[in-house]
């Protein structure tokens, strides 16, 4: 169960989500990531992403902000926040169309829903 977050921790989570959305949309716009992606697991089909997806560059700070609980594996404090909050928020966001078709350089066929 997640512990209550400080204002700084909450802002960090919001930043991670916003930054990931920006990178996802930027790649969808040029069709590197398919328009049909509906969850974080769908994103790795066309690109190589690490364990933390589009948050790789924020892991060091995340681990400082979310320390591990006593007796837990190294990095588990941030992992819990990443998977339970950040990935869930991105999955919810990706569950519907996230970019208008006219903003995609090579849109999918019109029959897609």
N, C-alpha and C positions, 0 to 999 in steps of 0.2 A: 504494500500500500504506500502510495506517495505521501511524503511529508508536505506540510504547507510550505509554499514558496515565498521567498522574500520578493520585494518589488524588483530588485535587480535580476533575480532568477527568472521571474515572470517575463520581464522585458527581454531577457536573453532567449527564452523559449519563443516569444513572439518574433524576435529577429530571425531565429533559425527557420521558422515556418515561412516568414516573408521572403527570406533569401532563397530558400528552396523553391518557393513558388516562382520567383523571378527566373531562376535558372531553368526550371521546367518549361515555363512559357516561352522563354527565349529559344529553347531547343525545339519546342513544338512549332514555333513560328517558321523555322527553317526546315521542318519535318525530320529532324534528327530523332526526335521522340514522336511516336505516332499519336495522332489525335485520339485514338481509341484507348489510350492508357487510362485505366479506371482505378488503379491503386499503386502504391509504391513498388510492389513486386513487378508490375508491368513495365517499369521504367528501364530496367536493365537489359531489355531485349535488344536495343539498338546501340547502347552505349555501355561502357564499363564504369561502374560506380563501386566504390568501396563499401565497407560494412556500414558506414554512416551516410551513404548516399551523397546528397548535396550539402551535407553538414560536415563533411570530412575536415574542412579547414577550421571548424569551430570546436573540435573535440578537446583540444588542450584547455581552452577557456571553460568549456562545459564541465570538464573533470575538476577544475578548480572550484567552480561555482556549486557543483553537486557532489560533495565528498561521499565516499563509500561509507556505508553503515559499518559499525564494528563487526569484524569477523566475515565480512562479505568480500568477494573477489575484487581485485583492482579494476576500477572503471565501472563498477556496477551501479554507482549512484547516477552517473550520467546515462548509462545504458537504459536504466529504468525510465528516466525522463524521455530519452530519445524514442524508445519503442512505444511507451504508453501514452505519451502526449504528442510528440512531434509527428511520428509516423501515423498515428490515429487521425490527427488533424489533416495531414496531407491526404490520407486515404479518403476521408470524408469529402474533402475539397475535390479530389479527382473523380469522385463517384458520378459527377455530372459533367457536361461540357464546360471546359475551363477557358477556352479561347474561341472567339467567333471564327467561323470558317473563312470569312473574307480576310482575316488577318494571317492566314497560313499561306505561305508562298506556293505550295503545291497541295491544295486541299484534297481530302479523300473523295471518292465518288459520292454523289448527292444522295444515294440510297442509304447511306449510313445513318443509324439512329442511336 
